[in-house]
Amino acid sequence: MSWSALPAAGPSSSDPVTLDEAAARATDAAGWVEQNWATWLSIGLRIVLILIIALVLRHVIRRALTKLIERMNRSVQSVEGTALGGLLVNAERRRQRSEAIGSVLRSVTSFLILGTAALMMLGALNINLAPLLASAGVAGVALGFGARNLVTDFLSGVFMILEDQYGVGDTIDAGVASGEVIEVGLRVTKLRGDNGEIWYVRNGEVKRIGNLSQGWATAGVDVMVRPSEDLDRVRTVIAEVTARMAKDDPWNERLWGPVEILGLDSVLLDSMTVRLSAKTMPGKSLSVERELRWRIKLAFDEAGIRIVGGLPPAVEEAPAPDPTAGVSAPSALASPTSPQSLQAAPLSPPPNLAK
């Protein structure tokens, strides 16, 4: 657009304006408008077209992302309630993960499309974008240095969600804290500890993660018995207990394999240790260990097998000793009127010596 066609400034307002001058000014303004209206119309149409295309493209992409997230959720709901869904799929975890991914993708899409459209509209107005882009680059670098912890937390959260390192319901060890995941965010992860406390862990501070709920877990139990016990009998009793437990509810689902008797782990003068191992459902190893100890203790009591730390064998009680046996006889000198005390009394001096 050229501004050279604008009419020059006329005489000062104090001078009288004649009819001819007013007609000339109106003619010049009409000519300027007639000369530049095509340029204005072209620029306006270009800006409107850019805005319409950007809004339509943003709506289409966001709608496609929403449909994709809904399809992911439907795939989870199709196995929910089945044995596979109960063992391998956490619906809440998958739902939160898909919604977080969809939110990130929609935000990035809106930023890129609307930002590009704004730059194109400024370019249509013949505005030099080089200083603007340079200023935005410097501001971005300054913002990155000032908020580097926030950016680190955000990027770490994005990659944790995309890689599905953990989710809602998992029990994890994040180094700085451990517990059950109750919420996964892009900046902070919430954990509930063993005592009920809630930990807020920044994603950028997590250097390592140990997920205790993925795959399977191992339950290990050590049974300590007296060294005089029959090992074959001990093995038979333990095998019967574990076989019955593998058939009872809900342990038949929590045990993912037979309980193995690995053998003697240690033999000492006063005890020997038999080690057991079993593959269990993730997060159920502690409950399986407690149930195994409970049943083995009851079975050992019925079979008469004593574990280390049990009650000692009954022994006959010896008669109580006489409490006066260690007391010596009374002394004759204890009474001042006894003959022994009188004989031991000092002699009185003679009368002449007393004078």
Residue pairs with C-beta under 8 A, 6 or more apart in sequence:
1 36
1 39
1 40
1 43
1 126
2 36
5 31
5 32
5 35
5 36
6 32
7 25
7 28
7 29
7 32
10 17
10 21
10 25
11 17
11 21
43 124
43 125
46 124
47 121
47 124
47 125
50 117
50 120
50 121
50 124
51 117
51 121
53 117
54 113
54 114
54 116
54 117
57 113
58 109
58 110
58 113
58 114
61 109
61 113
62 106
62 109
62 110
65 102
65 105
65 106
65 109
66 102
66 106
68 102
69 98
69 99
69 101
69 102
72 94
72 98
73 94
73 95
73 98
76 85
76 89
76 91
76 94
76 95
77 91
79 85
79 89
80 89
80 91
85 91
87 281
90 167
90 168
90 169
90 170
92 168
92 169
93 167
93 168
93 169
93 170
94 167
96 167
96 168
96 183
96 184
97 161
97 164
97 167
97 184
100 161
100 184
100 185
100 186
101 161
101 162
104 158
104 161
104 186
119 129
122 129
122 132
123 129
144 151
149 202
149 204
150 187
152 204
153 186
153 187
153 188
153 202
153 203
153 204
153 205
154 186
154 187
154 203
155 204
156 203
156 204
156 206
157 184
157 185
157 186
157 187
157 189
157 203
158 186
160 166
160 184
160 189
160 203
160 206
161 184
161 186
165 209
165 211
166 172
166 181
166 184
166 189
166 209
166 211
166 213
167 181
167 184
168 181
168 182
168 183
168 184
169 180
169 181
169 213
170 180
170 181
170 211
170 212
170 213
170 214
171 178
171 179
171 180
171 181
171 211
171 212
171 213
171 283
172 178
172 179
172 181
172 191
172 209
172 210
172 211
172 212
172 213
173 209
173 210
173 212
174 189
174 191
174 201
174 206
174 208
174 209
174 210
175 206
175 207
175 208
175 209
176 199
176 201
176 205
176 206
177 191
177 193
177 199
177 201
178 191
178 193
179 191
179 192
179 193
179 194
179 197
179 199
180 191
180 192
181 189
181 190
181 191
182 190
182 191
182 192
182 198
183 189
183 190
184 190
185 203
186 203
187 202
187 203
188 200
188 201
188 202
188 203
189 200
189 201
189 203
189 206
190 198
190 199
190 200
190 201
191 198
191 199
191 201
192 198
192 199
193 199
212 282
212 283
213 282
213 283
214 282
215 282
216 256
216 279
216 280
216 281
216 282
217 279
217 280
217 281
217 282
217 283
217 284
217 285
218 277
218 278
218 279
218 280
218 285
219 277
219 278
219 279
219 280
219 285
219 286
219 288
219 289
219 292
220 275
220 276
220 277
220 289
221 275
221 276
221 277
221 289
221 292
221 293
221 296
222 265
222 273
222 274
222 275
222 276
223 234
223 238
223 273
223 274
223 275
223 276
223 296
223 307
224 271
224 272
224 273
224 274
224 307
224 308
224 309
225 234
225 271
225 272
225 274
225 300
225 305
225 306
225 307
225 308
226 270
226 271
226 272
226 306
226 307
226 308
227 267
227 268
227 269
227 270
227 271
227 272
229 272
229 305
229 306
231 264
231 274
233 303
233 305
234 274
234 305
235 261
235 274
237 296
237 299
237 300
237 303
237 305
238 261
238 274
238 276
238 296
238 299
239 261
240 299
241 292
241 295
241 296
241 299
242 258
242 259
242 261
242 276
242 278
242 292
244 295
245 251
245 255
245 259
245 291
245 292
245 295
246 252
246 255
246 258
246 259
251 288
251 291
253 281
254 280
254 281
254 284
254 287
254 288
255 278
255 279
255 280
255 281
255 288
256 279
256 280
256 281
257 278
257 279
258 278
259 276
259 277
259 278
259 292
260 276
260 277
260 278
261 274
261 275
261 276
262 275
262 276
262 277
263 274
263 275
264 272
264 273
264 274
264 275
265 273
265 274
265 275
266 272
266 273
267 273
270 308
271 308
276 292
278 288
278 292
280 288
297 307
300 306
300 307
332 338
332 340
332 341
333 340
333 341
333 344
335 341
